Amino acid sequence: MKFPVLSGLVAQIVSVSAGTILWDGRFNDFTSSADLNKWSWGNQVGPYQYYIHGSSPVASYVNLSPDYKNPADTGSKQGAKITLDKTAYWNGQNMRRTELIPQTNAAIVSGKVYYHFSLMRKDVNAPATTREHQIAFFESHFTELKAGWLSGAPGISDNLLRWCVGGQTQWSTEWLPNVWHNVAYEIDFSANTVAFWHSTGSDPLTQKVGAVKTSTSSNGADWHVGVLELPRDGYPDSDEDYYWSGVYIESGSLTTSVAGPGAPVVNPPVSSSVQAPVSSTLITSTTKAPTTTTTTKAITTSTTSTSSAAATTTASGCTPVGQWAQCGGVGYTGCKACAAPYTCKYSNDWYSQCL
């Protein structure tokens, strides 16, 4: 006996190929964000360290809901809304911060690994375009996303979302509301390189920038899932919300499906016609071979330019970190030298900063 409807449905189920998940931060086992409070330095449980935040209850800074995830991310039960408000000052600093850090002993800083996440903003409580925001960053800032006006840049505001290596923009696009940006950092800790994979909505990841040479310094507990906002005189604080989905780290083969490892996709949707076209700019560093970008998607355009800026290194071989960056503290393994004219200032045993 044949069951054409059932067999047709089965034929439309796509098995998502995957590497090996080293650490899973997809919030699938959380009942609410209050579960983050179970973690402490004396009780290091759960997938996240939660200590970089303001003085208010956890619900002021992190909230979970199925409404907060990328609908195409069927491997996640819910997403996270990470918030900066007027109380989001951590440890007496002058920067607003809400950040989660992977809690794991897995080999997430060994060989070639992929750091996955999806990010979205809305018009309501939109990130300010007049301040610099460091997103999904490592403490040594060897790779990260940035949004808003970059400190020291000309002008007043900037509406770009950027991927940076060592503080240098390698790729950028206009950060429009209600568009999910799916990202994978391809980090080769053995070769000291990082590459960038990206897509929007439900589209599979494609490589936008090939391997860029950098000092991939990490102690395995310094990838910040969240946002750090740098201060700027004359621009008052406003509430800002950042939506996160599909956060995990894998090794082996890269999972390009936004559904995530192990998640079935039934009738994978094509990009919605109501989603605004995404225009991106690729900046090719002179420290690597020129990269040619080819696209077959009508909604995406790419342009390439060349930066002549050369990275400055210290006698120890590390690249000095910029203003506001961490430069010391217990467990910190990044560069302890600050770029001129800044110096490393002690804040506490856990944190020193370039000021």
KERO-307854 format. One record per residue: x, y, z of N, C-alpha, C in turn; residue in one letter. Coordinates in steps of 0.02 Angstrom, whole numbers, padded with zeros to 5 digits, always signed. Layout:
BEGIN
XYZXYZXYZA
...
// end
This chain:
BEGIN
+00043-00060+00000+00000+00000+00000+00044+00062+00000M
+00026+00111-00040+00066+00172-00045+00031+00229-00007K
+00071+00271+00022+00046+00330+00057+00079+00391+00026F
+00052+00415-00030+00086+00468-00067+00095+00532-00026P
+00046+00549+00016+00052+00611+00055+00109+00605+00105V
+00110+00548+00141+00161+00538+00192+00230+00534+00160L
+00235+00495+00106+00301+00489+00074+00324+00555+00045S
+00276+00595+00021+00295+00661-00005+00322+00706+00050G
+00291+00701+00110+00314+00741+00166+00384+00720+00186L
+00395+00654+00191+00460+00629+00210+00513+00652+00160V
+00495+00654+00097+00542+00674+00045+00562+00747+00053A
+00519+00787+00086+00533+00857+00093+00572+00873+00157Q
+00584+00822+00199+00622+00833+00260+00696+00827+00244I
+00732+00880+00258+00803+00882+00243+00842+00871+00307V
+00888+00825+00306+00931+00814+00364+00988+00864+00362S
+00997+00901+00416+01048+00952+00419+01116+00920+00434V
+01163+00928+00388+01230+00902+00401+01264+00945+00454S
+01309+00915+00491+01338+00951+00547+01407+00926+00564A
+01444+00969+00599+01506+00948+00629+01492+00919+00698G
+01540+00925+00742+01532+00902+00811+01523+00962+00856T
+01467+00964+00892+01455+01019+00938+01502+01013+00998I
+01543+01063+01009+01588+01065+01066+01555+01098+01127L
+01515+01148+01113+01479+01184+01166+01414+01209+01137W
+01359+01199+01174+01292+01217+01150+01263+01271+01195D
+01255+01331+01167+01227+01387+01205+01159+01408+01179G
+01119+01361+01153+01056+01378+01121+00997+01386+01168R
+01008+01388+01233+00955+01402+01282+00900+01350+01283F
+00912+01291+01253+00859+01241+01249+00841+01211+01317N
+00887+01211+01364+00874+01181+01429+00855+01232+01483D
+00845+01294+01462+00827+01347+01510+00751+01351+01517F
+00727+01357+01579+00656+01371+01590+00644+01446+01587T
+00693+01486+01608+00690+01559+01602+00760+01585+01612S
+00769+01650+01602+00835+01679+01610+00858+01676+01683S
+00812+01665+01730+00831+01659+01800+00878+01600+01811A
+00878+01552+01766+00925+01495+01772+00997+01518+01769D
+01010+01576+01739+01078+01602+01737+01105+01616+01807L
+01059+01631+01854+01080+01646+01922+01106+01585+01959N
+01096+01525+01932+01122+01465+01964+01198+01462+01960K
+01225+01498+01911+01298+01498+01904+01330+01547+01952W
+01388+01528+01979+01430+01573+02019+01501+01547+02013S
+01549+01587+02038+01618+01564+02036+01627+01501+02079W
+01586+01494+02131+01590+01435+02174+01546+01378+02151G
+01502+01391+02102+01456+01340+02077+01449+01348+02002N
+01499+01326+01966+01503+01339+01894+01463+01287+01855Q
+01397+01299+01852+01351+01252+01820+01317+01287+01761V
+01290+01246+01716+01255+01273+01658+01302+01292+01602G
+01275+01312+01545+01317+01327+01486+01349+01396+01487P
+01328+01440+01533+01353+01508+01531+01378+01532+01599Y
+01432+01570+01597+01452+01612+01654+01411+01677+01649Q
+01382+01697+01705+01342+01758+01705+01366+01803+01762Y
+01408+01851+01745+01432+01898+01795+01444+01968+01767Y
+01442+01976+01701+01453+02042+01672+01386+02073+01656I
+01361+02113+01703+01295+02144+01697+01288+02197+01750H
+01233+02234+01748+01221+02285+01798+01195+02256+01863G
+01170+02300+01906+01151+02282+01974+01078+02261+01982S
+01039+02265+01929+00968+02247+01933+00959+02171+01924S
+00899+02145+01937+00886+02073+01927+00898+02052+01855P
+00909+01987+01846+00928+01960+01780+00878+01978+01726V
+00813+01982+01742+00762+01996+01692+00769+02067+01663A
+00808+02109+01695+00820+02176+01667+00868+02172+01608S
+00907+02118+01604+00961+02114+01555+00955+02056+01506Y
+00926+02000+01528+00919+01942+01484+00849+01912+01492V
+00816+01901+01436+00751+01868+01436+00748+01818+01379N
+00712+01763+01390+00708+01709+01341+00636+01700+01317L
+00629+01683+01253+00562+01671+01225+00570+01640+01155S
+00523+01596+01135+00524+01573+01065+00517+01631+01016P
+00487+01686+01037+00479+01744+00993+00545+01779+00980D
+00596+01764+01020+00660+01798+01013+00710+01762+00969Y
+00691+01705+00940+00738+01668+00899+00723+01678+00825K
+00772+01662+00784+00763+01661+00712+00714+01605+00694N
+00658+01619+00661+00610+01566+00645+00640+01508+00606P
+00693+01522+00568+00726+01469+00529+00771+01425+00573A
+00784+01446+00633+00827+01409+00679+00785+01357+00716D
+00769+01302+00682+00726+01251+00712+00763+01208+00763T
+00828+01216+00768+00866+01180+00819+00862+01214+00887G
+00836+01275+00889+00829+01312+00952+00755+01315+00972S
+00743+01304+01037+00675+01310+01063+00657+01383+01077K
+00708+01423+01092+00696+01493+01108+00760+01532+01096Q
+00752+01597+01092+00808+01642+01085+00813+01687+01145G
+00862+01732+01144+00874+01777+01200+00870+01849+01178A
+00840+01890+01220+00842+01962+01211+00890+01990+01264K
+00945+02018+01241+00995+02046+01286+00988+02122+01284I
+00984+02152+01343+00965+02222+01349+01019+02264+01384T
+01028+02324+01359+01065+02376+01395+01015+02428+01418L
+01013+02442+01482+00971+02497+01507+01015+02544+01549D
+00984+02590+01584+01022+02641+01620+01060+02612+01680K
+01045+02549+01699+01080+02519+01756+01134+02470+01733T
+01144+02461+01668+01187+02407+01643+01261+02425+01645A
+01283+02450+01702+01354+02465+01713+01383+02413+01759Y
+01436+02380+01736+01465+02324+01774+01528+02346+01811W
+01530+02329+01875+01592+02334+01913+01620+02405+01915N
+01576+02455+01915+01599+02524+01921+01628+02553+01857G
+01623+02518+01802+01650+02543+01739+01604+02597+01709Q
+01631+02633+01660+01591+02684+01627+01561+02659+01561N
+01562+02593+01551+01534+02562+01491+01473+02521+01511M
+01422+02522+01469+01365+02478+01481+01380+02410+01451R
+01365+02357+01490+01383+02290+01468+01331+02239+01492R
+01310+02195+01447+01274+02134+01465+01303+02078+01422T
+01335+02030+01454+01373+01979+01417+01369+01912+01452E
+01364+01860+01412+01367+01791+01435+01431+01759+01407L
+01462+01715+01446+01524+01684+01425+01517+01608+01429I
+01538+01571+01378+01532+01498+01381+01565+01469+01443P
+01528+01424+01476+01554+01386+01533+01567+01315+01509Q
+01630+01299+01495+01645+01234+01467+01719+01218+01474T
+01734+01154+01477+01803+01130+01474+01819+01100+01406N
+01773+01106+01359+01783+01078+01292+01838+01116+01255A
+01864+01085+01203+01921+01113+01165+01896+01165+01115A
+01869+01219+01140+01841+01271+01095+01894+01320+01071I
+01956+01312+01094+02010+01356+01070+02068+01314+01045V
+02050+01258+01011+02101+01212+00986+02085+01195+00914S
+02135+01199+00870+02124+01181+00800+02076+01228+00766G
+02039+01202+00716+01990+01243+00680+01921+01231+00708K
+01888+01284+00730+01821+01280+00759+01778+01336+00729V
+01713+01328+00738+01665+01376+00711+01620+01402+00767Y
+01619+01467+00776+01578+01500+00826+01516+01527+00791Y
+01457+01499+00808+01395+01516+00774+01350+01560+00817H
+01314+01605+00784+01260+01642+00817+01220+01679+00764F
+01159+01696+00781+01117+01740+00739+01099+01801+00781S
+01095+01859+00748+01085+01922+00783+01033+01964+00745L
+00990+01998+00782+00938+02040+00752+00923+02099+00797M
+00902+02154+00768+00878+02211+00806+00809+02229+00781R
+00774+02270+00819+00709+02297+00798+00712+02373+00800K
+00659+02404+00776+00654+02477+00781+00643+02500+00853D
+00606+02459+00891+00595+02474+00961+00658+02458+01001V
+00681+02504+01041+00743+02496+01080+00801+02477+01035N
+00807+02512+00980+00861+02499+00932+00928+02521+00961A
+00982+02485+00946+01048+02507+00966+01064+02576+00938P
+01093+02618+00980+01109+02686+00959+01161+02684+00903A
+01151+02725+00852+01199+02729+00797+01254+02780+00813T
+01249+02813+00871+01297+02866+00890+01350+02842+00939T
+01350+02777+00955+01400+02750+01001+01427+02685+00972R
+01489+02668+00991+01518+02605+00969+01494+02548+01012E
+01474+02494+00979+01452+02433+01013+01496+02375+00991H
+01524+02339+01038+01565+02280+01025+01523+02219+01041Q
+01514+02175+00992+01466+02121+00996+01500+02055+00980I
+01483+02003+01019+01511+01936+01008+01587+01939+01000A
+01619+01970+01049+01691+01984+01044+01731+01940+01092F
+01795+01933+01075+01844+01903+01120+01879+01960+01158F
+01904+01944+01217+01934+01997+01259+01994+02029+01225E
+02031+01992+01185+02087+02022+01149+02064+02057+01086S
+01999+02052+01070+01968+02086+01013+02001+02066+00947H
+02024+02002+00943+02052+01981+00879+01998+01972+00827F
+01936+01959+00848+01880+01961+00802+01816+01978+00840T
+01770+02012+00806+01709+02036+00838+01664+02069+00786E
+01601+02080+00804+01558+02125+00766+01559+02193+00801L
+01550+02245+00761+01541+02312+00789+01482+02345+00755K
+01448+02387+00793+01391+02424+00767+01393+02495+00795A
+01367+02542+00756+01365+02611+00777+01428+02649+00760G
+01428+02712+00781+01485+02757+00768+01547+02730+00803W
+01601+02723+00765+01663+02697+00793+01701+02753+00829L
+01724+02739+00889+01759+02789+00928+01817+02820+00889S
+01819+02886+00887+01872+02921+00851+01858+02933+00778G
+01804+02905+00752+01788+02914+00681+01756+02982+00670A
+01761+03009+00609+01726+03072+00594+01651+03062+00593P
+01614+03116+00595+01542+03112+00591+01509+03101+00659G
+01444+03091+00656+01403+03085+00717+01377+03015+00727I
+01355+02982+00673+01324+02917+00680+01345+02871+00623S
+01330+02807+00632+01348+02756+00582+01298+02699+00590D
+01265+02680+00535+01213+02628+00539+01237+02561+00513N
+01303+02550+00511+01330+02488+00485+01340+02436+00540L
+01333+02373+00519+01354+02316+00559+01418+02291+00527L
+01472+02285+00566+01538+02269+00539+01566+02205+00569R
+01605+02170+00529+01647+02117+00556+01718+02143+00555W
+01752+02138+00613+01818+02166+00621+01868+02113+00643C
+01929+02121+00621+01985+02079+00643+02039+02126+00668V
+02057+02119+00732+02107+02164+00761+02089+02237+00756G
+02024+02252+00759+02001+02321+00756+01992+02348+00686G
+02010+02309+00634+02004+02332+00565+01941+02301+00533Q
+01900+02343+00502+01840+02319+00469+01857+02278+00407T
+01830+02217+00404+01841+02172+00347+01778+02164+00305Q
+01721+02177+00335+01656+02168+00300+01605+02211+00337W
+01557+02238+00300+01505+02278+00332+01441+02277+00291S
+01386+02292+00324+01321+02297+00291+01277+02344+00331T
+01228+02374+00300+01181+02416+00336+01141+02372+00384E
+01136+02394+00447+01100+02354+00497+01027+02376+00498W
+00986+02340+00461+00915+02356+00456+00876+02318+00510L
+00818+02345+00530+00778+02311+00581+00746+02248+00554P
+00733+02200+00599+00695+02139+00585+00728+02094+00533N
+00793+02100+00524+00831+02056+00479+00879+02015+00522V
+00872+01949+00519+00918+01906+00556+00983+01899+00518W
+01038+01914+00552+01105+01905+00525+01135+01842+00557H
+01148+01792+00515+01175+01728+00538+01250+01729+00526N
+01288+01712+00577+01361+01721+00575+01396+01658+00600V
+01452+01642+00569+01499+01593+00596+01569+01622+00589A
+01604+01626+00646+01676+01641+00644+01713+01575+00633Y
+01749+01570+00579+01791+01512+00567+01861+01528+00595E
+01877+01500+00653+01939+01517+00687+01986+01457+00687I
+02045+01467+00660+02096+01416+00661+02149+01437+00712D
+02144+01409+00772+02189+01429+00825+02260+01404+00814F
+02268+01353+00772+02335+01328+00756+02369+01373+00705S
+02331+01395+00655+02359+01437+00602+02355+01511+00617A
+02321+01530+00672+02311+01601+00689+02277+01638+00632N
+02219+01612+00611+02179+01645+00560+02106+01643+00580T
+02068+01689+00551+01996+01690+00561+01962+01709+00495V
+01908+01674+00478+01869+01689+00418+01797+01702+00439A
+01757+01728+00392+01690+01753+00409+01638+01723+00363F
+01588+01691+00393+01530+01663+00358+01468+01702+00379W
+01422+01712+00331+01365+01755+00345+01307+01738+00299H
+01247+01749+00323+01187+01748+00281+01133+01788+00318S
+01076+01797+00286+01020+01830+00319+00959+01785+00315T
+00913+01794+00363+00850+01757+00363+00860+01683+00368G
+00835+01645+00319+00840+01573+00319+00893+01547+00271S
+00929+01592+00237+00979+01571+00188+01038+01536+00222D
+01067+01486+00188+01126+01452+00217+01186+01498+00219P
+01230+01485+00265+01291+01524+00271+01335+01517+00210L
+01366+01572+00189+01418+01570+00138+01477+01611+00163T
+01536+01592+00139+01595+01628+00162+01600+01696+00128Q
+01605+01748+00168+01610+01816+00142+01682+01841+00141K
+01722+01819+00189+01793+01839+00193+01834+01777+00209V
+01886+01765+00171+01930+01709+00183+01975+01721+00243G
+02020+01674+00255+02062+01675+00315+02104+01738+00319A
+02099+01773+00375+02138+01832+00390+02186+01816+00447V
+02248+01832+00438+02299+01817+00489+02291+01864+00549K
+02292+01836+00609+02286+01876+00669+02310+01834+00728T
+02317+01865+00786+02336+01829+00846+02273+01804+00880S
+02257+01740+00872+02195+01711+00898+02203+01693+00971T
+02208+01744+01013+02221+01734+01084+02156+01725+01123S
+02150+01668+01158+02091+01655+01199+02108+01602+01251S
+02079+01610+01311+02089+01559+01363+02030+01511+01368N
+01982+01516+01320+01925+01471+01321+01867+01495+01363G
+01875+01552+01396+01822+01580+01437+01818+01655+01428A
+01825+01677+01365+01826+01749+01353+01791+01768+01288D
+01747+01724+01263+01704+01745+01207+01640+01773+01237W
+01625+01835+01221+01570+01871+01254+01508+01871+01209H
+01459+01831+01228+01394+01830+01193+01352+01886+01222V
+01352+01942+01190+01318+02001+01216+01348+02063+01186G
+01344+02118+01223+01364+02182+01195+01397+02226+01248V
+01449+02261+01226+01483+02312+01266+01476+02378+01228L
+01449+02429+01261+01440+02494+01230+01490+02544+01259E
+01529+02575+01216+01577+02625+01239+01543+02691+01253L
+01566+02727+01303+01534+02792+01320+01551+02845+01268P
+01509+02896+01266+01522+02953+01222+01488+03014+01252R
+01527+03065+01265+01499+03126+01295+01447+03158+01250D
+01394+03182+01281+01342+03218+01244+01288+03174+01215G
+01292+03109+01226+01242+03063+01199+01215+03020+01256Y
+01155+03036+01280+01128+03002+01339+01111+02929+01326P
+01108+02890+01380+01090+02819+01375+01019+02811+01351D
+01007+02759+01313+00939+02739+01295+00936+02663+01298S
+00876+02636+01311+00869+02563+01314+00882+02533+01245D
+00919+02478+01244+00937+02444+01182+00926+02369+01190E
+00896+02338+01139+00883+02266+01140+00919+02232+01082D
+00950+02175+01096+00985+02135+01046+00957+02064+01050Y
+00937+02036+00993+00905+01970+00992+00955+01919+00965Y
+00960+01862+01002+01010+01811+00987+00977+01743+00977W
+01005+01705+00931+00978+01639+00915+01035+01594+00891S
+01028+01529+00900+01074+01481+00870+01146+01489+00891G
+01159+01496+00957+01227+01506+00982+01258+01438+00999V
+01311+01420+00964+01347+01358+00980+01415+01360+00947Y
+01458+01314+00968+01526+01308+00940+01535+01236+00917I
+01561+01227+00856+01571+01160+00829+01640+01153+00798E
+01660+01090+00790+01721+01073+00754+01703+01026+00697S
+01753+01010+00655+01740+00965+00599+01711+01004+00541G
+01656+00979+00512+01624+01012+00455+01580+01069+00479S
+01580+01123+00441+01538+01181+00458+01465+01167+00441L
+01421+01180+00488+01349+01176+00476+01328+01242+00444T
+01309+01240+00381+01289+01301+00346+01215+01315+00353T
+01175+01265+00371+01103+01275+00379+01090+01315+00443S
+01046+01365+00437+01028+01405+00495+00986+01364+00545V
+00958+01309+00521+00919+01266+00566+00961+01239+00623A
+01026+01231+00611+01070+01207+00664+01081+01132+00661G
+01133+01107+00694+01149+01036+00692+01092+00992+00718P
+01078+00939+00681+01029+00891+00704+00957+00911+00694G
+00944+00970+00669+00875+00994+00663+00848+00978+00594A
+00789+00946+00589+00758+00934+00524+00729+00999+00497P
+00731+01007+00432+00700+01065+00400+00647+01040+00353V
+00584+01057+00366+00530+01037+00322+00513+01095+00276V
+00514+01081+00210+00502+01133+00161+00545+01195+00176N
+00610+01190+00170+00652+01248+00185+00629+01309+00146P
+00613+01364+00181+00586+01422+00146+00640+01460+00109P
+00620+01492+00055+00665+01537+00020+00661+01604+00054V
+00707+01648+00038+00707+01714+00069+00642+01750+00053S
+00612+01779+00104+00549+01815+00094+00559+01877+00051S
+00510+01890+00009+00516+01948-00035+00508+02013+00002S
+00484+02009+00066+00475+02071+00103+00538+02091+00140V
+00588+02046+00141+00650+02063+00175+00691+02111+00132Q
+00715+02163+00163+00751+02214+00126+00816+02185+00098A
+00835+02206+00037+00899+02183+00010+00957+02203+00055P
+01007+02161+00058+01065+02173+00100+01124+02189+00056V
+01152+02248+00065+01211+02269+00027+01271+02265+00073S
+01323+02232+00053+01381+02223+00096+01443+02248+00062S
+01491+02268+00104+01556+02290+00080+01609+02246+00109T
+01653+02220+00066+01708+02177+00087+01772+02216+00082L
+01810+02220+00137+01873+02255+00137+01928+02203+00143I
+01973+02201+00095+02025+02151+00093+02089+02179+00122T
+02115+02146+00173+02176+02167+00206+02236+02150+00163S
+02288+02192+00166+02348+02177+00128+02389+02122+00160T
+02369+02097+00218+02407+02044+00251+02387+01975+00226T
+02340+01971+00179+02321+01907+00152+02311+01913+00077K
+02306+01856+00044+02296+01857-00028+02230+01890-00045A
+02227+01927-00102+02164+01959-00121+02107+01909-00126P
+02048+01930-00104+01990+01886-00104+01941+01909-00158T
+01918+01864-00199+01868+01880-00249+01802+01853-00225T
+01751+01896-00223+01685+01876-00201+01639+01870-00260T
+01608+01812-00267+01561+01800-00321+01494+01784-00291T
+01441+01814-00316+01375+01802-00289+01326+01787-00345T
+01279+01742-00330+01226+01726-00378+01159+01747-00351T
+01158+01781-00293+01096+01802-00263+01081+01874-00282K
+01023+01885-00310+01007+01951-00334+01002+02002-00279A
+00987+01979-00217+00976+02028-00164+01041+02051-00132I
+01097+02020-00151+01160+02037-00118+01209+02067-00167T
+01239+02122-00148+01292+02151-00189+01353+02159-00147T
+01411+02149-00177+01474+02154-00141+01522+02199-00178S
+01559+02239-00141+01612+02279-00171+01675+02266-00132T
+01731+02273-00163+01795+02258-00131+01840+02319-00133T
+01871+02334-00077+01921+02387-00075+01980+02362-00036S
+02035+02397-00039+02096+02374-00008+02118+02423+00045T
+02136+02397+00104+02161+02439+00158+02236+02433+00160S
+02271+02489+00166+02343+02487+00169+02369+02489+00240S
+02322+02489+00288+02343+02492+00358+02378+02428+00378A
+02436+02433+00406+02473+02375+00428+02467+02368+00503A
+02461+02307+00527+02454+02295+00599+02520+02307+00634A
+02518+02340+00691+02577+02352+00732+02581+02298+00785T
+02640+02269+00794+02648+02217+00844+02700+02238+00894T
+02696+02210+00955+02744+02223+01007+02802+02175+01001T
+02851+02184+01045+02909+02139+01044+02888+02067+01059A
+02833+02059+01097+02809+01992+01113+02768+01961+01058S
+02756+02000+01004+02721+01973+00946+02646+01984+00947G
+02619+02018+00997+02547+02029+00999+02530+02098+00971C
+02468+02105+00950+02444+02169+00924+02415+02211+00981T
+02442+02271+00994+02415+02312+01049+02340+02323+01041P
+02306+02322+01097+02233+02331+01096+02217+02405+01103V
+02158+02425+01081+02139+02495+01078+02106+02521+01141G
+02083+02583+01136+02050+02616+01192+01991+02576+01216Q
+01983+02571+01282+01929+02537+01317+01938+02461+01320W
+01984+02433+01282+01992+02360+01280+02025+02335+01344A
+02012+02271+01361+02045+02240+01418+02118+02228+01403Q
+02161+02238+01453+02233+02229+01443+02264+02190+01501C
+02224+02165+01547+02252+02127+01603+02197+02101+01649G
+02217+02060+01697+02170+02032+01745+02180+01957+01751G
+02156+01929+01806+02162+01857+01818+02129+01818+01762V
+02165+01773+01732+02139+01731+01678+02144+01762+01609G
+02163+01826+01605+02168+01859+01540+02231+01837+01503Y
+02223+01816+01440+02280+01791+01401+02294+01833+01339T
+02258+01888+01331+02268+01930+01272+02328+01976+01279G
+02335+02020+01230+02391+02067+01230+02384+02116+01288C
+02438+02127+01324+02437+02172+01382+02465+02241+01365K
+02478+02252+01301+02502+02318+01279+02444+02357+01248A
+02443+02422+01260+02391+02465+01232+02418+02505+01173C
+02376+02515+01124+02395+02557+01067+02405+02629+01091A
+02453+02663+01062+02466+02733+01080+02404+02776+01064A
+02388+02824+01107+02425+02848+01165+02400+02819+01231P
+02366+02761+01230+02332+02736+01289+02379+02693+01332Y
+02363+02688+01396+02402+02647+01442+02355+02600+01480T
+02383+02545+01504+02343+02494+01538+02333+02515+01611C
+02270+02526+01630+02252+02550+01697+02218+02494+01736K
+02243+02482+01797+02215+02430+01841+02146+02452+01866Y
+02097+02406+01860+02030+02418+01887+02019+02375+01949S
+02032+02310+01942+02029+02263+01997+02070+02202+01977N
+02072+02152+02021+02114+02093+02006+02092+02057+01943D
+02029+02067+01923+02002+02031+01866+02003+02072+01802W
+02018+02137+01807+02009+02178+01747+02055+02239+01748Y
+02093+02248+01694+02129+02310+01680+02109+02332+01610S
+02113+02397+01597+02083+02425+01536+02127+02479+01506Q
+02128+02483+01439+02167+02534+01404+02129+02600+01406C
+02159+02650+01438+02127+02716+01445+02177+02771+01426L
// end
